[in-house]
Amino acid sequence: MKNQTKLIIIFVALFTFSNFTFSQKINDSNTPLHLLQPDYDTPYGKPEVEKIIEVLDRVYNYLNENTPIELIDKNSKVEITDFSKIDKNTIFQPGDFRLISYEWGVTYAGMLLATETSGAPKYAGYTTERLEFIAKLRPYFAELYKKNPEDRTALHSVLYPHALDDAGAMCAAMIKTQQAGLEADLDPMIKNYVDYIMNKQFRLEDGTLARNRPQPNTLWLDDLFMSIPALAQMGKYTGDSKYFDEAARQVLLFAKRMFNYEKGLFMHGWVQDMEEHPQFHWARANGWAVMTLVELLEVLPENHAEYPKILDLLQRHIRGLCNYQSGKGFWHQLIDRNDSYLETSATAIYTYSIARAINRGYVDAKVYGPKICLAWNAVTTQVNKQGQVEGTCVGTGMGFDPAFYYYRPVNVYAAHGYGPVLLAGAEMIQLVKTHKIEINDSAIMFYSEN
């Protein structure tokens, strides 16, 4: 009888509402139209710490399960636990991602920051367990190379880096980990990486870090991140100002050639022998650049001669980037070309970098906070139930035509997406904790700090 009564009430309510809608239009005189709820593609509103941590946990669980800390014989597949038996056939147990790469340097740093802002030790544990493992292996592989220098085995890029990609991001993560109190000695690897950056990487005549691909004497915007954060962290680690000086000098040398002051964006590549320089503003490379500026500023002494120039460049770049954010919260693969696809890793890097710039007081929270809340909400839609990051462009070289960038594939195994998502979520926790964020007249607003 009770169920029948409920059904009758529901029927009467629906009948009454339908009669109202048929007999009376919703218009400005009978309805507060400004309170109608938009049909957003991306969730809109203040990110909640608990939900941010849910996303971080998904990513952590996936990576922890799919990046094992083991050595095996590549032929027999048998695990090697006695490191004295390491030989040229010894490899890391294959997982979904490599434990030694610039992408994983970013991931290690992201895990450290996640622990710092959330208080959960497991994230940093991911980093310390793997870097401690690599540190333990180093002497054995170094001895193996002495006997067989022709062999390229599992730690070759650690012992003999041959590109900035090998050195910078891993080095910066190791310095951060060492300073966080890891008992394992990462110092020999740190010094080896920094020696490569300072003394062995190819440079232009004026000392600018460069490559000889795809053309002779080419600058890659990516190389800012593959070198500067490591040098900046080394300055803090050793107290030697020469590392700060070199880091700041490199940023300004790159910016002089590659920063478009009108758009507030960097071009991806610059070739010395070109009279005209094609400007393709690739999103992830601009991400590496803005993250470099933020990470340099937070360790560069404020009385350093170049500090004001670096800060001005960061503010101009953040302003330029935010001018091109899409209504869905993402940025496009080519930032200023709205018909190129929306890309996840760059959006996550911008989220981290701009949120950190807000938290450090480099830019105004009222101006940029709402944009970054939208960006984080967009990023969360690309972390699937398994903890994989979708919508990430695969590794990308340099091109001088639009099709090259428009048609780069996306893949959940593109390692570039994971560290940025961890960094972004971790920094958003700090942003939400330290700022008063409210919905006012349906819009996200930032007010004075809590």
C-alpha positions in Angstrom: 0.0 0.0 0.0 2.9 2.4 0.9 4.5 1.7 -2.5 1.3 2.5 -4.3 1.0 5.8 -2.4 4.5 6.7 -3.4 3.8 6.0 -7.1 0.6 8.1 -7.0 2.6 11.0 -5.4 5.3 10.8 -8.1 2.7 10.6 -10.9 0.8 13.7 -9.6 4.1 15.6 -9.3 5.2 14.7 -12.8 1.7 15.6 -14.2 1.7 18.9 -12.4 5.2 19.8 -13.6 4.4 18.8 -17.2 1.3 21.0 -17.2 3.4 23.9 -15.9 6.0 23.5 -18.6 3.4 23.2 -21.3 1.4 26.2 -20.0 4.3 28.5 -19.0 7.6 29.1 -20.8 10.8 29.4 -18.7 11.9 33.0 -19.3 13.7 35.8 -17.6 10.6 37.0 -15.7 9.8 33.7 -14.0 13.3 31.9 -13.7 16.7 33.1 -12.4 18.4 32.1 -15.7 21.9 32.9 -14.4 21.5 30.0 -12.0 20.8 27.4 -14.7 23.5 24.7 -14.7 25.8 24.6 -17.8 26.3 21.3 -19.5 30.1 21.2 -19.0 32.3 18.7 -20.9 34.9 18.9 -18.1 33.9 18.8 -14.4 33.7 22.3 -13.1 34.4 23.4 -9.5 36.8 23.4 -6.7 39.1 20.2 -6.6 38.8 18.3 -3.4 41.9 17.0 -1.7 40.4 13.5 -1.2 39.5 13.2 -4.9 43.0 14.4 -5.9 44.5 11.7 -3.7 42.2 9.1 -5.3 43.7 10.0 -8.7 47.2 9.9 -7.3 46.5 6.5 -5.8 45.3 5.1 -9.0 48.4 6.2 -10.8 50.6 5.0 -7.9 49.0 1.5 -7.8 49.3 1.0 -11.5 53.0 2.1 -11.6 54.0 0.2 -8.5 52.5 -3.0 -9.9 54.0 -2.6 -13.4 57.5 -1.3 -12.9 59.2 -4.2 -11.0 62.5 -3.8 -9.1 64.3 -6.9 -10.4 67.1 -8.0 -12.6 66.8 -11.1 -14.8 68.9 -12.9 -17.4 67.5 -11.9 -20.7 67.9 -15.4 -22.1 66.7 -17.7 -19.3 64.4 -15.0 -17.7 65.7 -16.2 -14.3 65.9 -13.5 -11.6 69.4 -12.4 -10.5 69.7 -11.7 -6.8 73.4 -12.2 -6.5 74.8 -9.0 -8.1 78.3 -10.5 -8.4 76.8 -12.7 -11.2 75.8 -9.7 -13.3 77.0 -10.0 -16.9 76.2 -8.6 -20.4 73.0 -10.6 -20.5 71.6 -9.0 -17.3 68.6 -6.7 -17.8 65.9 -5.1 -15.7 62.7 -7.2 -15.5 60.6 -5.7 -18.2 57.6 -3.7 -17.0 55.4 -1.2 -18.7 58.0 1.5 -18.4 61.8 1.8 -18.0 63.3 2.6 -14.6 66.0 4.8 -16.1 64.8 7.5 -18.5 64.2 11.3 -18.4 60.4 10.5 -18.2 61.0 8.4 -15.1 63.2 11.1 -13.6 60.0 13.3 -13.7 58.0 10.4 -12.2 60.5 10.0 -9.4 60.2 13.7 -8.6 56.4 13.5 -8.8 56.3 10.7 -6.3 58.5 12.7 -3.9 56.2 15.7 -4.1 53.1 13.6 -3.6 54.4 12.4 -0.3 55.4 16.0 0.6 52.0 17.4 0.1 49.8 14.5 1.0 51.8 13.1 3.9 51.5 9.5 2.6 55.0 7.9 2.6 54.2 5.3 -0.1 54.8 7.7 -3.0 58.3 8.7 -1.9 58.9 5.0 -1.2 58.3 4.2 -4.8 61.2 6.6 -5.7 63.6 5.7 -2.9 63.2 1.9 -3.5 64.1 2.2 -7.1 66.9 4.7 -6.8 68.4 2.7 -4.0 68.3 -0.4 -6.2 70.1 1.5 -9.0 72.7 2.8 -6.6 73.4 -0.7 -5.4 73.8 -2.0 -9.0 76.1 0.8 -10.1 79.5 -0.6 -8.8 78.8 -4.0 -10.3 77.9 -2.6 -13.8 80.9 -0.2 -13.6 83.2 -3.2 -13.0 81.6 -5.1 -15.9 82.2 -2.1 -18.2 85.9 -2.1 -17.2 86.2 -5.7 -18.4 84.0 -5.3 -21.5 83.8 -1.6 -22.6 82.0 -2.6 -25.8 79.0 -4.0 -24.0 75.9 -1.7 -23.7 74.2 -3.1 -20.6 71.4 -2.0 -18.4 73.1 0.9 -16.7 75.0 2.3 -19.7 73.1 5.6 -19.7 73.8 6.1 -16.0 77.5 5.4 -16.3 78.1 6.9 -19.7 75.4 9.4 -20.6 75.5 10.5 -24.2 72.7 13.1 -24.3 71.0 15.5 -22.1 68.0 13.2 -22.1 70.1 10.7 -20.2 71.3 13.1 -17.6 69.1 16.0 -16.5 65.8 14.7 -15.2 67.3 11.7 -13.5 70.0 13.8 -11.9 67.5 16.4 -10.6 65.4 13.6 -9.1 68.4 12.0 -7.5 69.5 15.2 -5.9 66.0 15.8 -4.5 65.9 12.2 -3.2 69.4 12.5 -1.7 68.4 15.7 0.1 65.2 14.1 1.3 67.4 11.7 3.4 67.9 8.6 1.3 70.6 6.5 3.0 71.9 5.1 -0.3 74.7 7.1 -1.8 73.5 8.6 -5.1 76.4 11.1 -5.1 78.6 9.3 -7.7 75.8 9.2 -10.2 74.8 12.8 -9.5 78.4 14.0 -10.1 78.7 12.0 -13.3 75.5 13.4 -14.7 76.4 17.0 -13.9 79.9 16.5 -15.4 78.2 15.5 -18.6 75.9 18.5 -18.7 78.7 21.0 -17.8 81.6 19.6 -19.8 80.6 17.0 -22.4 77.3 18.0 -24.1 77.7 19.7 -27.5 77.3 23.5 -27.6 77.2 26.4 -29.9 80.1 28.8 -30.0 78.6 31.0 -27.4 78.1 28.0 -25.0 74.4 27.3 -25.6 73.6 23.7 -25.1 72.7 22.2 -28.5 72.4 19.1 -30.7 73.4 18.2 -34.2 70.0 16.7 -35.1 67.8 17.0 -37.0 70.1 19.7 -38.4 73.5 20.8 -37.4 73.6 23.3 -34.5 70.0 22.9 -33.4 68.5 24.1 -30.2 65.7 21.9 -28.7 63.4 23.6 -26.2 63.1 20.3 -24.4 66.8 20.6 -23.5 66.0 23.4 -21.0 64.4 20.8 -18.8 67.0 18.1 -19.6 69.7 20.3 -18.1 68.7 23.4 -16.1 66.8 21.8 -13.1 69.8 19.5 -12.5 72.2 22.4 -12.6 69.9 24.5 -10.3 69.5 21.6 -7.8 73.3 21.1 -8.0 73.8 24.7 -6.9 71.6 24.1 -3.9 73.1 20.7 -3.2 76.7 22.0 -3.3 76.4 25.7 -2.5 78.5 26.4 -5.5 77.1 29.5 -7.4 78.7 28.4 -10.7 75.8 26.0 -11.2 73.2 28.8 -10.6 75.1 31.1 -13.0 75.2 28.5 -15.8 71.5 27.6 -15.3 70.4 31.2 -15.6 72.7 31.8 -18.5 71.3 28.9 -20.5 67.7 30.0 -19.9 68.5 33.5 -21.3 70.5 32.2 -24.2 67.5 29.9 -25.2 64.9 32.7 -24.6 66.9 35.2 -26.8 66.5 32.9 -29.8 63.3 31.0 -29.1 60.8 33.0 -27.0 58.0 34.8 -28.9 57.3 37.9 -26.8 54.2 38.7 -28.7 52.5 35.4 -28.1 54.3 34.5 -24.8 55.2 31.1 -26.2 58.5 29.3 -27.1 59.1 27.7 -30.5 60.1 24.1 -30.4 63.3 24.2 -32.4 65.8 26.7 -33.6 68.5 26.0 -36.2 71.5 28.2 -36.5 71.9 28.0 -40.3 68.2 29.0 -41.0 67.6 32.6 -41.8 63.9 32.1 -41.0 62.9 30.1 -38.0 59.6 28.1 -38.3 57.6 28.6 -35.2 55.8 25.5 -34.1 54.7 26.0 -30.5 54.6 22.4 -29.4 52.7 22.0 -26.1 54.9 19.6 -24.2 58.2 21.4 -25.1 56.6 24.6 -23.7 55.7 22.5 -20.7 59.3 21.5 -20.2 60.2 25.2 -20.5 57.7 26.6 -18.0 58.6 23.8 -15.5 62.2 24.7 -15.9 61.6 28.3 -15.0 59.6 27.5 -11.9 62.1 25.0 -10.6 65.0 27.3 -11.3 63.4 30.3 -9.5 62.7 28.3 -6.3 66.4 27.6 -5.7 68.0 30.5 -7.5 69.0 33.1 -4.8 66.7 36.2 -5.0 69.8 38.4 -5.1 71.2 36.6 -8.2 71.7 39.1 -11.0 69.5 37.3 -13.4 66.6 36.5 -11.0 64.4 39.4 -12.2 64.8 38.4 -15.8 63.9 34.8 -15.1 60.9 35.8 -13.1 59.7 38.2 -15.8 60.1 35.4 -18.4 58.1 33.0 -16.3 55.3 35.5 -15.8 55.2 36.3 -19.6 55.2 32.6 -20.4 52.4 31.7 -18.0 50.3 34.6 -19.3 50.9 33.5 -22.9 50.0 29.9 -22.1 46.8 30.8 -20.4 45.7 32.9 -23.3 45.4 29.6 -25.3 43.7 27.3 -22.8 40.7 25.6 -24.3 37.2 25.7 -22.9 37.6 22.1 -21.8 40.6 23.0 -19.7 43.2 21.3 -21.9 45.8 22.8 -24.2 46.2 21.8 -27.8 49.1 19.7 -29.2 50.2 22.9 -31.1 49.2 25.5 -28.5 48.0 28.2 -30.9 46.3 25.9 -33.4 42.9 25.0 -32.1 42.3 22.3 -34.7 45.2 20.2 -33.3 44.2 17.7 -30.6 43.9 18.3 -26.9 47.0 16.8 -25.2 47.2 15.5 -21.6 50.9 15.6 -20.6 51.3 19.2 -21.5 48.1 20.1 -19.7 49.4 18.3 -16.6 52.8 20.0 -16.8 51.1 23.4 -17.0 48.9 22.5 -14.1 51.8 21.7 -11.9 54.0 24.6 -13.0 51.3 27.3 -12.8 49.9 26.0 -9.5 53.5 26.0 -8.1 54.0 29.5 -9.4 50.8 30.5 -7.5 51.9 28.7 -4.4 55.4 30.4 -4.5 53.8 33.9 -5.1 55.2 34.3 -8.6 51.8 35.0 -10.2 48.4 36.1 -8.9 46.1 33.3 -7.6 43.0 35.3 -8.4 43.9 35.4 -12.0 45.4 32.0 -12.6 43.9 29.8 -9.9 40.5 29.2 -11.6 42.3 28.3 -14.9 44.4 25.7 -13.1 41.4 24.2 -11.3 39.8 23.7 -14.7 43.1 22.2 -16.0 43.4 19.7 -13.2 39.8 18.7 -13.5 40.5 18.1 -17.2 43.5 16.0 -16.4 41.5 13.8 -14.1 39.2 12.7 -16.9 42.2 11.2 -18.6 43.3 8.9 -15.7 41.4 5.7 -16.4 40.3 3.1 -13.8 43.5 1.2 -14.1 45.6 4.3 -13.3 46.8 4.7 -16.9 47.1 8.2 -18.3 45.3 8.6 -21.6 45.7 11.3 -24.3 49.5 11.6 -24.1 51.6 12.3 -27.2 54.3 9.8 -27.7 58.0 10.8 -27.8 58.4 13.5 -30.4 61.4 14.8 -32.4 61.4 18.1 -34.2 59.5 19.0 -37.4 59.1 22.0 -39.6 55.6 21.3 -41.0 52.3 21.1 -39.1 51.4 17.6 -40.1 54.3 16.3 -38.1 52.8 17.5 -34.9 49.1 17.1 -35.8 49.4 13.3 -36.4 51.8 12.3 -33.6 50.1 9.2 -31.9 48.8 9.2 -28.3 49.3 6.1 -26.2 48.8 5.1 -22.5 52.3 3.7 -22.6 53.8 7.1 -23.4 55.8 7.6 -20.2 55.7 11.3 -20.5 52.3 11.6 -18.9 52.8 9.9 -15.6 55.3 12.2 -13.8 53.4 15.3 -14.8 50.1 14.0 -13.5 51.7 13.1 -10.2 53.4 16.5 -10.0 50.1 18.3 -10.9 48.0 16.4 -8.3 50.6 16.9 -5.6 50.9 20.6 -6.2 47.1 21.0 -6.5 46.8 19.5 -2.9 49.0 22.3 -1.7 47.0 24.9 -3.7 43.7 23.7 -2.3 45.0 23.6 1.2 46.4 27.1 1.3 43.8 29.1 -0.7 40.2 29.9 -0.1 38.4 28.7 -3.2 34.6 29.2 -3.6 31.9 29.3 -6.2 30.5 32.8 -6.6 27.7 33.4 -9.0 28.5 30.0 -10.6 32.2 30.8 -11.2 35.3 29.6 -9.4 36.9 32.4 -7.4 40.1 32.6 -5.3 40.1 34.7 -2.2 42.7 35.4 0.5 44.7 32.4 1.8 43.1 30.3 4.5 
